[in-house]
Amino acid sequence: MKDKELFKQILGLSHPWEVSKVDLDIANEEVEIEIIYKSKKGFCPECEVEYDIYDHREKRRWRHLDTCQMKTYIVCKVPRIKCKEHGVKTIKVPWAEKSSRTTLLFERFAIELLLASKNQSKTAQLLRISFDMLHHIMSKAVERGLSRRTEEDIKYIGIDEKSMKRGHTYVSVLSDSERRRVIDVSEGRTTSSASSLINKGLTEKQKEGLKAVSMDMWKAFIKAVQKELPNASIVHDKFHIMKYLNDGVDKTRREEARKLQKSNDKTLVKSKYLFLKNPENMTDKQLSRFRKIQELNLITSQAWAAKENFKEFFRSETINDAKFFFAEWYQDIKERSLNKMIKVAKMLIAHSDGLLNYIRYQIDNSVAEWLNGKIQEIKTVGRGFRKFENFRIAILFFLGKLDLFPQESQ
């Protein structure tokens, strides 16, 4: 009798729910708590109208928090009512949500542990549950969190891509630049997948209120934004632009290195990262070699200097200042015949509106890049994801800033 009363208090049960039996299985290290419903009436879970008990479901089992390191389960034949409007329905239970295999308290603990560990496999081991059960808890938590999102005003968003697995398999990530969170994720990086992502992640009101979208120069993303967000400005941020310029420097280096090697000159051999690293991040040995190469005034060094000089563009105070700087910079690289950098410059000219919008809005993809790094951590810890939906759930669970936890009671 004391065991029944103890677990009734622990579970927070009240009439008509009663603990009828507590079984201890030492061999399997399990505690099973049987609960019965001691009333002839119950409420429809849809309309809350009271009806006579119609029948009872088959016995169900829910995993609960451990009792003295022993796995604990709640079992119950939950009553059903026959509602005039909704038909035969199982009544709500106070310890778990509908269709759940775990109790509310167990779910809350699993979510807290997962958020702390960031590791699904280890969390499942600690909780002594299957990976599938933990994933089910995560999926429910994300679904719950998405349904609880309010319609906040969003001014700036970012769209970026992230590889999911080898073989050029990508996902598109929509992020809230101000709240530093992932709004949603879609499979692929096509125009249709990006359009679907925008429509799934944003309400009509939010789309109308958007001012700017920070993004790469990927055509599919540009087309999707122009179609779905015609009133929002496209901003090509400095992080992606600097990537293109760095690529121009590296292509220049490779071309010049091949020419030098024909004369047995190995000056640029294994120098790739010297031109990609910031000098302040170099070791003394790297910095010494870099300075010696710079003294030779190679074409690669000139391309690197042009790339560094372009950083001044982002410090322009007005659109006219930016236009003037770009014209001067472009003229300089043409006079120096820096062909790889000229090719990058022509691409920037083709996207000049997005380039100049950086000066107008002063936003960039730094949040999207930061989130991309966090997504990579999720991917690394999870040892990759074979299914897109599993990848999406993990990203939203850890980076969506969602209200994941179940309510304390039904």
N, C-alpha and C positions, 0 to 999 in steps of 0.2 A: 504493500500500500504506500509506503514511504517513497519507493522508487517512482511510482506513478505520479504522486503529488510533486515530487522533485522535478521530474521532466515536464510536467504540466506547467510549473512555474518557469522553468528554463525556456520553454517554447512560447510562453506568454499566451497559453490557451485559456479560453473562457467558455462557459456554457453556450451552445450545446456540444462543443468539442471536448472530449475526455480522453485521457490516456487509459487504455484498457489493459495493456500488457507491456512489459519490458523484458525482452529476451537477451541474454548475454551468451555469446558464442566465443568462448575462449580460444578454441582451436583456430578459428578464422579471424580472431581479433575484431569482432563486430558486435555492435549493440543495435538491436532492432526495437523501435518504439512503435507500438500499434495504437492507432487513434481511431475512435468511433464517434459517430454523430448521433447524439441522444435527443433527437427531436423528430416530430412527425411532419414538420414543415421546413421549407427552405425557400431561398430567393433566387429568381431568375438572374443569371449573371449579365443579361443584356438590358432588361428593363427594371430590375429590382422589385418586381411584383412577387408577393409571397404565394406559394402553392404547396399542396401536399407533396410529400416525398413520393416519387413515382417508382423508383427502384434504386439499386446501387451498382456502380461500375465494378469491374473486376479489381482485385487488389493491386494498388500501385505503390511504387517505392521511390522515395526521394533521398538523395544523399544530403546529410546534414553535417555540421561541424563535428569534429572528432570529440569523443568523450574519453579523457585520459589516454590519449594516443590510440584509441580504438575507433575504427570506422563506425560512424553512426548513421542509421537509416530510419526514416519515418515511413510507415506503411499504413495504408488506409483504403477501405472500400468507400469511395466518395459517393454520396447520394446524388441522384438526378431528380429533376422536376420536369413536369410537362407543361410548358408555357403555352397559353392560347395563341400568342403571337409568334413565338420563336421555336416552338416545338420542344422536343426533349433536349434538356441542357444539363450539364454537370455544374453543380453549384461551386462557388469559389471556395478555396481553402485559405486559411490565414497565414500559412507558412510558405507558400510558393505561388509563382505566377502560372498562368495557363500554359499547358504543354511543356512545363519545365521538368527536368529530371533532378533538379537540385533545389534546396530550400533558399529562401531569400537571404538568410544569413550566410549560407555557404557561398552563394553567388557574390555577395558583397565582399567577403573575405578573398575569394578567388580573384576578383577584379583588382582589389587593393594589392594583392601579392604580385599579380601580373604587371601592374603599373610600376611597382617597385623593382621587380627583377628584369623586366623587358625581355624575358626569355620564356617562350611558350613551353618548350620541352621540359625545362627545369621546374617551372611552375606546376606542370602536370605531375611530375615526379614527387614534388613536395606535397601536393594535395592528394596523391595516390589515386588519381583518376586518369582516364584515357586522354590522349591528345584530342580525340574527336569530341569528348565531352567538354574539354576546356574551350575548344573552338566554338562549340555550340553556345557556351556562356558568352564568349567574345562577340559572336554574331548577334545574339540577343541584346547585348549591351550597346552595340553600335546602332542597331535598329531603334532601340529605345532612345538613344541620344539624338539621332537624326530627327525622330518624331517630336522631340522636345525643343528643337532649335526655334528660336524666335526670329521674326523678320527684321533683323537689325539693318540699319542703313550701311551699305558698303560702298565706299568711294573708289578704292583702288584694289585691283586683283592682279594676280600673276598667273600665267599659263606656262607650264614647262613640261618637258618629257623626262621619263626615267626608264631605263632598261629594266625589264623584269627577269629575263633569263637570256641565255646565249641564243644567237641566231636572229638578232635584230628584232626581238620581241619587246615592244615598248608599251608604256602606259602614259596617259596624259594626266597631269595633276593641276587642279584648279585651287589656288590659294588666296586667302584673305591677307593682303599685305599689312594692314593695320593691326589685326588681331593675331598675326603670326600663327595661322592655323591652316590646315587643309580643309577645303570646302567639300571636295569630292574627287574621285578618280575614275577615269574611263579607260577601257582597253583600246590600245592602238593609238596612233597619232595622226589620223586622217582628218579631213575636214568634217566628215560626218560624226566621228567619235568626239571631236572637240565641240561641235555644235550640240551634241547630245549631253556632253558634260556641262556646258553652260546652262542649258535648259533644265537639267536635272538639279544642278547645284544652286541656282538662283531663281527667285520668284520674279514675276513681271515687274513688280515695284522696285526690286533691287536692281534689275537690269536697266530700268529707266533712270535710276539714281546714280549709276556708275559714271565716273569721270574719265578714268583711264585704265588701260590694261597693259601691264609690263610683260614683254615677251621677246622671244628670239625672232629671227627673220624667216622662220619656217613658214612656207606658203600656206600649208594646210591650216595652221593656226590663224594666220592673217585673214584668210577667206572666211573662217568660222566666225571670227570677231566682227568682221565687216557685215556679215549676214545677220548675226544674232544680236549684236550690240552696236547698231549704226550710230548711236549718239556718243559712244565712248571713244576717246583718242587712243591710238596705239602708240606705245612708248617702247622703243628699242633701247634697252638699258645698257649702261656702260660695261657691265660684267660680260655680256655676250659680245659686245663690240670689241672689247679688249681681247677676247678669245680669238676673234677673227684676225685681229692685228698680230697677235702672237703666232697664229698659224701662218700668216704672211712672212713673218720673220723666220720661222722654222723652215719654210719652203725655200726661202732665199739662202739660208745656211746650208741646206742639203745640196742645192744646186751648185753653190760656190765650193763646197767641200769636195764634190766630185771633180770639179775643174782643177782644184789645187792638188788633189791626189794623183792626177795624171802627170804632174811634175814632181811627184813624190813629196809633196808638201802636206804634212799631217796636222797643220795648225787647227783645223776645225773638227778633227776626228774626236768623237765622244764629247762634243761641246754643247749638245742640245740643251741640257738643263741650265747651262750658264746663261743662255739667252732667254730662258723662260722664268728663271728665278729673279726675285728682286735682290739687288746687290746687298741690301742690309740683312738678307737671310742666308747669304753665302758663308761658307767656312773661309778661314784665312787663305787656305790653299786655292779654293775656287776663285776667290776675289783676286788673288795675285795673278792667276792665269787669265781671268777675264780682262783685267786691266792691260795685260800684255797684248791680248788680241785686239783690244780697242785702239791701242797705239798704232796698229798696222793699218787702221782706217779701211778695213775690208768693206765690201758691199753689205755683208751681213751686219757689221757694226753700224753702218748708216741706216739700214732698215730698222735695227733695234732702236736707234736714236729717234727715228721718225715715229715709231710706236710709242716711245716714252713722251715725245713732244705732244702727241695727240691727247694726252691726259689733260692738257690745258683747255681743250674743247669743253670738257665737262665743268670747267670753272667759269665759263662765260656767263656774264650777268644778264645779257639780253640776247634775243634771237639774232639781231643784226651783228652783235659781237661774235656769235657762234658761226654765222655765215661767213663773216670776214676771215675768221681764223681758219675755217675749213678751206676756203679758197686759197689762202696763203700756203697752208700746209700741203694741199694738193699740188700746187704749182712747184713747191720745193721737191716733192718726191718725183714729179715728172722730169724736172731738170736733172735729177740725179739718176734717172732711168732705173728706178727701183721697181721693176716690173711686177713682182709679186705683191708689193704694197699698193701699186696702182690698181691692180685687179681688185683688191679689197676696197680701195677708195671708190671705185666705180660701183661696187655693190652698195656701199653706204650712200652714194648719190642716188641710186635707184630707190632707196628707202629713206630719203632725206626727211620726209614728214615725221616718221617715227623717231628719227635721230634728233631732230629739233624739238620734238615733244618732250624729250628728256629735260631740256632747258626750261620748258614751260611748267612742267609738273615736278621736276626734281624727285622722281621716284625711280626705283630700279628693281631688279629681280633678286636683291640680296636675301629677302625673306624666302623666296622660292628656292634659291640656291642653298640656303641654310636648311630648309625643309628637305631638299634633295639629299643633303648629307645625312640627315636623320633617317630618311627612307632607306639609304644605303646601309645604315647601321641595323635597321630592322631586317633588311634582306640578308645581311651577313650573319646576324644572330640566328635567323630562321633557316640558314643554309639554303637560301633560295626558295622560290615559290613556283610550283608547277601550275597551279590554278590561279587565274586572275582574281576571282572573287575572294580567295583566301588572302591574297596580297592586299586587295582593297580593304578588307576588314581590318587587317593588321595596321595599315596606314591610318585609317580613320580612328581606330581604337587608341593609338598612341599619339597621333598628331592632329586629330580633329577638334580637340578641346570640347568634347561632348560631355553631357551629363549622363554618365554610364550606369550609375547605380540604381538598383531596383528600389521601389518604395518599401518602407519599413513594414507595412501591413497592407492587406487587401481591403 
